[in-house]
Amino acid sequence: MERLPKYLHRSQGGLWLTEDERDNLKISYRIKDVLFEEDSPYQHVMILDSHEFGPMLVLDGVVQTTSMDGHIYNEMISHVPMTVHSRPESVLIIGGGDCGVAKEVVKYEEAQRIDMVEIDEAVVRASKQYMPEVSGNLSDNRIRYHYTDGVKFVQDKCEEYDVIIVDSSDPVGPAQMLFELDFYDNLQSALKDDGLMVCQSQSPILHQEVMKQSYERIGSLFPYLGLYTAVVPTYPGGLWSFTIGSKQELPNPDELTFDKDAIYANEDLLRRCFSLPAFLQKLLDEETASLAAVDS
Amino acid sequence: MERLPKYLHRSQGGLWLTEDERDNLKISYRIKDVLFEEDSPYQHVMILDSHEFGPMLVLDGVVQTTSMDGHIYNEMISHVPMTVHSRPESVLIIGGGDCGVAKEVVKYEEAQRIDMVEIDEAVVRASKQYMPEVSGNLSDNRIRYHYTDGVKFVQDKCEEYDVIIVDSSDPVGPAQMLFELDFYDNLQSALKDDGLMVCQSQSPILHQEVMKQSYERIGSLFPYLGLYTAVVPTYPGGLWSFTIGSKQELPNPDELTFDKDAIYANEDLLRRCFSLPAFLQKLLDEETASLAAVDS
């Protein structure tokens, strides 16, 4: 009998991955081929070549990024903070094992130091080899790879970074720590006195509680707070949120300038990603009011 | 043995709908209850109460709209044209059997005549009864319901409408005619000399060919052309496109004003929905250049 990799099944004569993350909604991808499979010390890592989205990085059976749309998420989590900060010389990337964030960050000449902290070396190795559209097959010598726990890495850092980008997976398993107040507090300490951090904060529609919690926690630590959205076709809910905590006042989005080569991002879109749907703006206004009440 | 409605199956002790529309990507929704089921003369119509998205309208096994996110699509296909046109007194809605577009259009006092043309009376009846969050349970006496073929309805109309909204399902089966050049040509004739039309033109990521085709066909008939996007969480690809063909020059989006009560739409978002991702702007620039070459 055929040995199928974990999480895959055969149906209608084809090979399928069915994401089992949610109880009430299941997404199934038809798979051409298993390009990479390894049980790392942290998780089950696969690169699956899919019919609809090309090669996809799959961790513990959940799709993290695809060759077709991975650039959207990676461009938006990178170019917004790198553009909002006036001179991002020292950058820390936490997570981002697919190397897609690093690929965007190296486009900034002023970034002289780029630390990338990914707990799982297998993810980096697999992504570089099988998803060059996402990873960019990076060999830029400004990047220092640290295969260690991001939570521990930032604990003893003090005012070292201009920009910190937290590219985590969903807040279950190892990534849960990357959504905790203690972690954000350490990021705050690791940032220079005009530094800023950004993290993915899940879907404002399907994971509104997680988004609100990140917003509140970051808002309790940073004087300036921002939230923007992008569309990520292969993430459930489509609309995705990113939260910025900053030590310096955020610029007017209409004054952002952007001249990098990108597939999804352009100057107009970066300026306008802070324009939020009515329900989301209302929710954030309420959060902002309650954060202000705590402060006073 | 239990009789299951068409398109539903039992698995893991639950009732599921699996959309079979795409060969390589399947989305499965866990279902609480079948609220409505009817084989109409045109299609199989169901309202299914789902765990993740609440009641959903399902035609021939494909989810059309849900109580949770139906307002996003309906607000964006309605408020953009109604705001772009300076005085939309006479409005034609083609399709839109869930009544969600009509619900938004009646918010405009200046709209004195609202014709809604839906081929399938069963869709309207089911939506009004089981999805009031979407349909609004409309009884506004400005709306005239025409249960007939939208393609035939517009054939003999001449300069009658300010705004025409084409809220079609995907371009397969009966809705295919609503993506044809002849149909757009009839819409052109049915519009007053400063009128405009809008249609949903599918995902710019997963259905780029359909989107390009609509853009080219509408561009060959109307002097002014626009394209905007919105996020529709339950549509595959998340990012959705809408194409406008207009007889009058389109206003600068930054000058649009909007004061209606809505869940997703607000003035900022309506102004900014015309800001497109880099790849999409580039694609439309190429299309515009080739349309200009045909004209000259």
Boltz contact constraints between the chains, C-beta under 6 A:
constraints:
  - contact:
      token1: [A, 24]
      token2: [B, 30]
      max_distance: 6.0
  - contact:
      token1: [A, 24]
      token2: [B, 51]
      max_distance: 6.0
  - contact:
      token1: [A, 24]
      token2: [B, 52]
      max_distance: 6.0
  - contact:
      token1: [A, 25]
      token2: [B, 52]
      max_distance: 6.0
  - contact:
      token1: [A, 26]
      token2: [B, 28]
      max_distance: 6.0
  - contact:
      token1: [A, 27]
      token2: [B, 27]
      max_distance: 6.0
  - contact:
      token1: [A, 28]
      token2: [B, 26]
      max_distance: 6.0
  - contact:
      token1: [A, 30]
      token2: [B, 24]
      max_distance: 6.0
  - contact:
      token1: [A, 51]
      token2: [B, 24]
      max_distance: 6.0
  - contact:
      token1: [A, 52]
      token2: [B, 24]
      max_distance: 6.0
  - contact:
      token1: [A, 52]
      token2: [B, 25]
      max_distance: 6.0
  - contact:
      token1: [A, 205]
      token2: [B, 233]
      max_distance: 6.0
  - contact:
      token1: [A, 231]
      token2: [B, 231]
      max_distance: 6.0
  - contact:
      token1: [A, 231]
      token2: [B, 238]
      max_distance: 6.0
  - contact:
      token1: [A, 231]
      token2: [B, 239]
      max_distance: 6.0
  - contact:
      token1: [A, 233]
      token2: [B, 205]
      max_distance: 6.0
  - contact:
      token1: [A, 233]
      token2: [B, 237]
      max_distance: 6.0
  - contact:
      token1: [A, 233]
      token2: [B, 238]
      max_distance: 6.0
  - contact:
      token1: [A, 237]
      token2: [B, 233]
      max_distance: 6.0
  - contact:
      token1: [A, 238]
      token2: [B, 231]
      max_distance: 6.0
  - contact:
      token1: [A, 238]
      token2: [B, 233]
      max_distance: 6.0
  - contact:
      token1: [A, 238]
      token2: [B, 238]
      max_distance: 6.0
  - contact:
      token1: [A, 239]
      token2: [B, 231]
      max_distance: 6.0
  - contact:
      token1: [A, 262]
      token2: [B, 278]
      max_distance: 6.0
  - contact:
      token1: [A, 263]
      token2: [B, 279]
      max_distance: 6.0
  - contact:
      token1: [A, 264]
      token2: [B, 277]
      max_distance: 6.0
  - contact:
      token1: [A, 264]
      token2: [B, 278]
      max_distance: 6.0
  - contact:
      token1: [A, 266]
      token2: [B, 278]
      max_distance: 6.0
  - contact:
      token1: [A, 268]
      token2: [B, 275]
      max_distance: 6.0
  - contact:
      token1: [A, 269]
      token2: [B, 275]
      max_distance: 6.0
  - contact:
      token1: [A, 269]
      token2: [B, 277]
      max_distance: 6.0
  - contact:
      token1: [A, 272]
      token2: [B, 272]
      max_distance: 6.0
  - contact:
      token1: [A, 272]
      token2: [B, 275]
      max_distance: 6.0
  - contact:
      token1: [A, 275]
      token2: [B, 268]
      max_distance: 6.0
  - contact:
      token1: [A, 275]
      token2: [B, 269]
      max_distance: 6.0
  - contact:
      token1: [A, 275]
      token2: [B, 272]
      max_distance: 6.0
  - contact:
      token1: [A, 277]
      token2: [B, 264]
      max_distance: 6.0
  - contact:
      token1: [A, 277]
      token2: [B, 269]
      max_distance: 6.0
  - contact:
      token1: [A, 278]
      token2: [B, 262]
      max_distance: 6.0
  - contact:
      token1: [A, 278]
      token2: [B, 264]
      max_distance: 6.0
  - contact:
      token1: [A, 278]
      token2: [B, 266]
      max_distance: 6.0
  - contact:
      token1: [A, 279]
      token2: [B, 263]
      max_distance: 6.0
